[in-house]
């Protein structure tokens, strides 16, 4: 579990650092997502993924993978 937590932290830091750029790319592909849907709060990445998942119909893993590729 510790290894998984570290991977999550690394991914979260990467997302945090590039979030404005990533958010713009997400909005280009899914214009119906609002700023509230894409609100990044440190420590609440799962909630962010959940909001995107709900609006796009993708699984949580698909959302994470898709964002990692942006």
C-alpha positions in Angstrom: 0.0 0.0 0.0 2.8 2.4 0.8 4.1 2.1 -2.8 0.7 2.9 -4.2 0.4 5.9 -1.9 3.7 7.2 -3.3 2.6 6.7 -6.9 -0.6 8.6 -6.1 1.3 11.5 -4.6 3.7 11.7 -7.6 0.7 11.7 -10.0 -1.1 14.3 -7.9 2.0 16.6 -7.8 2.3 16.3 -11.6 -1.4 17.1 -12.1 -1.2 20.0 -9.7 1.8 21.5 -11.4 0.2 21.4 -14.9 -3.4 21.8 -13.9 -4.3 25.0 -15.8 -2.8 23.6 -19.0 -4.5 20.2 -18.5 -7.8 21.9 -17.6 -7.7 23.8 -20.9 -7.2 20.6 -22.9 -10.1 18.9 -21.0 -12.4 21.8 -21.7 -11.5 21.6 -25.4 -12.6 17.9 -25.5 -15.5 18.2 -23.1 -16.9 21.7 -23.3 -19.8 20.8 -21.0 -17.5 20.4 -18.0 -17.6 23.6 -15.8 -14.9 25.3 -13.8 -16.6 23.7 -10.7 -16.3 20.3 -12.3 -12.6 20.9 -12.9 -11.8 22.5 -9.5 -8.5 21.2 -8.3 -8.1 20.9 -4.5 -5.0 19.4 -3.0 -5.8 16.1 -1.3 -9.1 15.8 -3.1 -7.9 14.4 -6.4 -10.3 11.4 -6.1 -13.3 13.9 -5.9 -12.0 15.6 -9.0 -11.7 12.3 -10.9 -15.2 11.4 -9.8 -16.7 14.6 -11.1 -15.0 14.1 -14.5 -16.0 10.5 -14.5 -19.6 11.3 -13.9 -19.8 13.9 -16.6 -17.8 11.9 -19.3 -19.1 8.4 -18.6 -15.5 7.1 -18.3 -14.3 4.8 -15.5 -12.0 6.3 -12.8 -9.0 4.5 -14.3 -9.8 5.8 -17.8 -10.0 9.3 -16.4 -6.7 9.0 -14.6 -5.0 7.5 -17.6 -6.5 10.1 -20.0 -5.3 13.0 -17.8 -1.8 11.5 -17.4 -1.5 11.4 -21.2 -2.6 15.1 -21.6 
